[in-house]
Amino acid sequence: MENVYKVGFGGGCHWCTEAVFMSLNGVKKVEQGFIAPTKNLIDFSEAVIVHFNPNVITLKDLVAIHLDTHRSTKNHSMRAKYRSAIYYFEQANKVVLQHIMKEIQQDFKSPLVTKILPFGVFKPSEERFQNYYFNDTEKPFCKTHISPKIKMLKEKYAKHLSTIV
């Protein structure tokens, strides 16, 4: 894929996260599954890998959308399963992400708990869970948890939405 970069995002249910990023222009592919950072390759949490074209959607926009679509300022009892994180694939992106997070923090009243971590290992979700939302948007989980996020995207990030939503 020409001019396509990748970044990992974790924070909430990967079904939700997958649907959010699949809804965006410039996102070429979303891999749903579990990511562990390099320092602890067995410490998996739900996440996605987003392949995107930075000429269509910027990394800053992706990060802002990610932070707005999960509890990025809250630690809770499920944080191990739903680690709030951004995973970088190239060391140079760590500094870029730190700068982006510092800028975006100004938009939040509470401190962000989202970590910037080096990507380690990825395990894909079972096939039956791939494209969970768009396979049947009427499922109770989709209506309760994912559809409100898609609605918020339509309101706040409409210029980034693809025609599938």
C-alpha positions as CSV (number, residue, x, y, z in Angstrom):
1,M,0.0,0.0,0.0
2,E,1.6,3.2,-1.2
3,N,1.9,6.2,1.2
4,V,0.2,4.3,4.0
5,Y,1.4,4.4,7.6
6,K,0.2,2.5,10.6
7,V,-0.5,3.2,14.2
8,G,-2.1,1.1,17.0
9,F,-4.9,2.2,19.2
10,G,-6.3,0.6,22.3
11,G,-8.7,2.0,24.9
12,G,-12.1,0.4,24.8
13,C,-13.6,-2.6,23.2
14,H,-11.9,-3.4,19.9
15,W,-15.2,-3.8,18.2
16,C,-15.9,-0.2,19.0
17,T,-12.4,1.0,18.1
18,E,-12.5,-0.9,14.8
19,A,-15.9,0.6,13.8
20,V,-14.7,4.2,14.6
21,F,-11.6,3.9,12.5
22,M,-13.3,2.0,9.6
23,S,-15.6,5.0,9.4
24,L,-12.9,7.4,8.4
25,N,-11.7,8.7,5.1
26,G,-8.0,7.9,4.6
27,V,-8.1,4.8,6.7
28,K,-7.2,1.9,4.3
29,K,-7.4,-1.0,6.7
30,V,-8.1,-1.7,10.3
31,E,-6.8,-4.9,12.0
32,Q,-8.8,-5.8,15.1
33,G,-7.2,-7.9,17.8
34,F,-4.9,-7.6,20.8
35,I,-1.6,-5.7,21.1
36,A,1.2,-6.1,23.6
37,P,4.0,-3.5,23.9
38,T,7.7,-4.5,23.4
39,K,8.6,-4.4,27.1
40,N,6.0,-7.0,28.0
41,L,5.2,-9.2,25.0
42,I,2.6,-11.2,27.0
43,D,0.6,-8.2,28.3
44,F,-2.1,-8.1,25.6
45,S,-5.1,-5.8,25.6
46,E,-7.8,-5.1,23.1
47,A,-6.6,-2.9,20.3
48,V,-6.5,-2.2,16.5
49,I,-3.9,-1.4,14.0
50,V,-4.9,1.4,11.7
51,H,-3.3,1.7,8.2
52,F,-3.9,5.2,7.0
53,N,-2.9,7.7,4.3
54,P,-1.5,10.9,6.0
55,N,-2.3,12.9,2.9
56,V,-6.0,12.3,3.6
57,I,-6.2,12.1,7.4
58,T,-3.4,13.2,9.8
59,L,-2.0,11.3,12.7
60,K,-3.1,14.2,14.9
61,D,-6.7,13.8,13.7
62,L,-6.6,10.0,14.3
63,V,-5.2,10.6,17.9
64,A,-7.9,13.2,18.6
65,I,-10.7,10.9,17.4
66,H,-9.2,8.0,19.4
67,L,-9.1,10.1,22.6
68,D,-12.7,11.3,22.1
69,T,-14.1,7.9,21.5
70,H,-13.0,6.1,24.7
71,R,-12.5,6.9,28.3
72,S,-9.1,8.4,27.8
73,T,-9.0,10.3,31.1
74,K,-10.3,7.5,33.4
75,N,-8.6,4.6,35.0
76,H,-11.0,1.8,35.8
77,S,-11.2,-1.8,36.8
78,M,-11.1,-3.0,33.2
79,R,-8.0,-0.9,32.2
80,A,-5.8,-4.1,31.9
81,K,-8.2,-5.5,29.2
82,Y,-8.8,-2.1,27.7
83,R,-5.4,-0.3,28.0
84,S,-5.7,3.3,26.9
85,A,-2.7,3.4,24.5
86,I,-1.2,4.5,21.2
87,Y,1.3,2.1,19.8
88,Y,4.0,3.4,17.5
89,F,5.9,1.3,15.0
90,E,8.9,3.6,14.4
91,Q,10.9,5.2,17.2
92,A,10.7,8.6,15.5
93,N,6.9,8.5,15.9
94,K,7.2,8.4,19.7
95,V,8.3,12.1,19.9
96,V,5.6,13.1,17.3
97,L,2.9,11.3,19.4
98,Q,4.2,12.9,22.6
99,H,3.9,16.4,21.0
100,I,0.4,15.6,19.6
101,M,-0.8,14.3,23.1
102,K,0.6,17.5,24.7
103,E,-1.4,19.6,22.3
104,I,-4.6,17.6,22.6
105,Q,-4.4,17.5,26.4
106,Q,-5.5,21.2,26.3
107,D,-8.9,20.0,25.0
108,F,-9.6,17.9,28.1
109,K,-10.4,19.0,31.6
110,S,-8.8,15.9,33.2
111,P,-5.4,14.5,32.6
112,L,-5.2,11.9,29.8
113,V,-4.2,8.4,31.0
114,T,-3.4,7.2,27.5
115,K,0.1,5.8,27.2
116,I,2.4,6.0,24.2
117,L,4.0,2.6,23.8
118,P,6.2,0.8,21.3
119,F,4.4,-1.8,19.3
120,G,5.4,-5.3,20.3
121,V,3.1,-8.1,19.1
122,F,-0.3,-8.4,17.5
123,K,-2.8,-11.2,17.7
124,P,-5.9,-10.9,15.5
125,S,-9.4,-11.4,16.8
126,E,-11.4,-14.5,15.7
127,E,-12.8,-14.1,12.2
128,R,-16.4,-14.0,13.5
129,F,-15.6,-10.8,15.4
130,Q,-14.0,-9.0,12.5
131,N,-16.0,-6.0,11.1
132,Y,-18.4,-6.6,14.0
133,Y,-20.3,-3.4,13.8
134,F,-20.8,-3.1,10.0
135,N,-21.8,-6.8,9.7
136,D,-24.9,-6.0,11.8
137,T,-25.4,-2.6,13.2
138,E,-28.7,-3.7,14.9
139,K,-27.1,-6.0,17.4
140,P,-27.9,-4.8,20.9
141,F,-24.2,-4.2,21.7
142,C,-23.8,-2.2,18.6
143,K,-26.8,0.0,19.2
144,T,-25.8,0.5,22.9
145,H,-22.1,1.0,22.6
146,I,-20.9,1.6,19.1
147,S,-23.7,3.6,17.4
148,P,-23.4,6.5,20.0
149,K,-19.7,6.8,19.0
150,I,-20.5,6.8,15.3
151,K,-23.1,9.5,16.1
152,M,-20.5,11.6,17.9
153,L,-18.2,11.2,14.9
154,K,-20.9,12.5,12.6
155,E,-21.3,15.6,14.8
156,K,-17.7,16.4,15.7
157,Y,-15.6,14.9,12.9
158,A,-18.0,14.9,9.9
159,K,-15.3,16.1,7.5
160,H,-13.4,12.9,8.1
161,L,-16.2,10.4,7.7
162,S,-16.4,8.0,4.8
163,T,-19.6,7.2,2.9
164,I,-20.1,3.9,4.8
165,V,-21.6,5.7,7.8
